[in-house]
């Protein structure tokens, strides 16, 4: 896999995860105060996704730097 292909894949993953995270956080807002255990689990899942997003963003930045160094 080329660096460009890997960068494209990371960016697609970022888009997908951000959308999933928005949906998950919207669901938490819509649930209200009915089931605190479920809400807590959903918030934890959203927080874990945020960390994964941050990792992918760092990977994306590394790939972009690599592409610049390669001159492409």
Secondary structure in CASP SS format (residue, H / E / C, confidence):
PFRMAT SS
TARGET T0000
AUTHOR 0000-0000-0000
METHOD secondary structure of the structure
MODEL  1
X C 1.00
X C 1.00
X H 1.00
X H 1.00
X H 1.00
X H 1.00
X H 1.00
X H 1.00
X H 1.00
X H 1.00
X H 1.00
X H 1.00
X H 1.00
X H 1.00
X H 1.00
X H 1.00
X H 1.00
X H 1.00
X H 1.00
X H 1.00
X H 1.00
X H 1.00
X H 1.00
X H 1.00
X H 1.00
X H 1.00
X H 1.00
X H 1.00
X H 1.00
X H 1.00
X H 1.00
X C 1.00
X C 1.00
X C 1.00
X C 1.00
X H 1.00
X H 1.00
X H 1.00
X H 1.00
X H 1.00
X H 1.00
X H 1.00
X H 1.00
X H 1.00
X H 1.00
X H 1.00
X H 1.00
X H 1.00
X H 1.00
X H 1.00
X H 1.00
X H 1.00
X H 1.00
X H 1.00
X H 1.00
X H 1.00
X H 1.00
X H 1.00
X H 1.00
X H 1.00
X H 1.00
X H 1.00
X H 1.00
X H 1.00
X H 1.00
X H 1.00
X H 1.00
X H 1.00
X H 1.00
X H 1.00
X C 1.00
X C 1.00
END
